Amino acid sequence: MRVTKHEHATLRIDESGDTLIIDPGSFTTPLDDLHGVVAIVLTHEHPDHWTPEHLDRILRAAPGTPIFAPAGVAAAAADHEVAVVAPGETVTAGRFTLRFFGGDHAVIHSSLPPVQNVGVLVNDELYYPGDSYAVPECVAVDTLAAPAGAPWLKIGEAMDFVLAVKPRRAFGVHDMTLSVIGRGMHRQRLQWATEQHGGEFFELDPGDSLDL
């Protein structure tokens, strides 16, 4: 299985000719080579994690591709057919088994309404929490896509999240809100947290891939 990081929060996972797209949002340039897409996962409704344009582009290339997301996304993306998922559920699509965790977006500020969010574990190997610090209980995470920067993110809390998950490998995502210098600083902190339990941290830029 190969994971490719795109800008911000978007991940592409390829397995034996099947492709999974996670969170193609407004900070991500248009994706290509989409004919093998068998599923789309949207962790929550914020536009930096999905846009109608991205969904339409994928669906033109791979008609009928299921979109898995929490109920808040189904309401926001009313023009698209969304299969609603919740924490504790498991679905399959092509060669992918998707297990969902969490339930709530991390708090940005008390003045903002709460938002649903699901973390997703792909093939019991790759875990991406969306915009949350939801730790998948009773799961030994092989590879963690760890949020690195956001209005809701404090780097110390992100480090504690990595320390709690104890992944064998990790890389940073959700990083388009950071300057080049800030991204480097946050990567160093996440690398330290990953290494505390013997894990290895990878610096992936948009277009870089990691074989799992």
N, C-alpha and C positions, 0 to 999 in steps of 0.2 A: 504494500500500500504506500502511495506517495502523497504527501501533502505539500501544496504550493501556496505560499502566502501572496496575496495581492494587497493592494493599498488598504490601509486601515484594518477593518474587521473581517475582510472577505477571505475565505479559504476555499481551495479546490482540492478535493481528495479523489485520487484515481486508484482503481483496483480492478485489474484484469479487464480493462476496456470499459468499465462503468465509471461514471463521474458523479460526485456529490458536490453541490455548491452550498456554502454556508454564508449567509449575511452579505449579499451583494448590495452595498449601499451607496449613498450619494458621494462619498469620498473616493469611490473606486472607479477606475476607468473601465470602459466597456470590455467585457470578457469575450474571448473568441474560442474556437474549437469546442463547440457546445453540443455537438450531435450525440455524444455518448452520455449526456446527463440523464440520470435516472431518479434524482430527487433533489429538492431544494429545502434547506432548513433555514428558517428565520427565527432568531432567538427572541426578538421582541419588535415592537412597532416603530421605534425611532428611525427616521429616514437615513441616518448614517449606517443602518443595517439592512435596508431594503428600499428599492424604488420601483414604481410601476415600469419604468423603462428597462431596468435590468430584468425584471420578471418577463416582460414581453419579448425581450431579445432571446432569453433562454428558451421560452416556450415556442418561439418561431423555429428555433433550431431543433428542439426536442419536444414536439407537441405531446400534450397529455402528461407531462412530468408532474408528479405530485409535489405539492408545497406543504411542508409540515411546520406548524407554528402554533403559538398559544392563541387563545380566543381574542386577545386584543389586536393581534395582527389580522385575524379574519375580519374583524370589524373595520380596521383601517384600510384593508385591501379588498374592499367589497366587490370590486370588479374582477377579482380572481378567485378561483376555487381553492380554498385552503382547508386542509385536513387538520383539525384542531388536535393538539397534543398537550399533555399535562405531565408534571413530574410524576415519576413512577411508571410511566408507560414505555413500551418498547414497540417499535415498528420495524419493518424490513422493506427495502427497496433495492432491487438488483442484488448486488453483492454486499450491500451495506445493512448492518443491524444498528439501529439508532435507539439509544436509551436516554431518557430525559430526566433531568434533575432540577432542583432549585425551586423556582416559582415566582420570585420577586426580583425586580430590577434594584440595583443598589440605590440608596437614597442620594439624590442630588441636593435637594433642599426641601424643608418641610412645606414650603409654599407650593411645591409642584405635586400634582396628583400621582399616586403610585401607579406603576406599570408592571404588567406581567413579564416574566422573562424565564426562558428555559435554557439550562445548560445541556449540551449534547455529548454523549460518549459514542464514538464511532468504532464499531467492531471491537469493542472492549480494549481499544488501543489508544485512541486520540480523544482527549477531553477538551472541550471549549465551553467555558461557563457563560458566554454572552456577557452582558453587563452586570456581573454579579461576582460574589466570592463564594458561590455555592460549592461546597466540597461534596463530591459523590461518595456517599457512605458505603463502606464495605467493598470498595473498588481499589485495586492496585493500579494506579494510572501509569501507563507506560510513557505517554507523551502528552504534555500540557501546553495548550495555547493560552498563555497568561496575559491578561490585559496589562498594558504598560502605561497608558495615559488616558485621562478622561475628566470631565467636570466632576464626576463622582469619586474619582480615584485619588487616594493618598498613597504614596509609594510604600510607606510602612505597612499599610493594610494589605497592599498587593504582595509584599514580601511575606507577610504572615500567611496569606492564602497559599502561596507556593510552599511554604514550610509545612502547612497542614496537609497539602495534597501529596507531597513527597514524590514527585515524578522522577522517572529514570532519565527523561529528557524534557526540555522545555524550550520554548521560544516566545518572543513577545509579539503581541498583536494589539489592535486598538490603539494605534500610535500616531495617527495623523494630526492630533491636536498638539503634538510636541514639536519643538524646534529640533534641529539636528543635534545640538548640544544636549538638550533635555532628553532626547531619545537615548543618547549614549549613556547619560547618567542613570536613567531608569533601567536600561539593560544591565548595567553593572550591578545594580541592586538586586535585580531578579536573578542574575547569574549567581551572586553570593548565596541567595536563598536556595536555589536549585542545588548548589554544591554541598549544602549542609547535610544532606542525606545521601551524598554520593552520586547525585545526578549530573547531567551534562547540559549546559545551556548553549543554544545555537542562535547566532545573530542572522535572522532572515530578513532580507529586504524584499520589496515587491518583485515577484517573479522567481524568487529563490525557492527551492524545493528540498524536502527532507524525506528520505526513504525510511519507512518504519518497519 
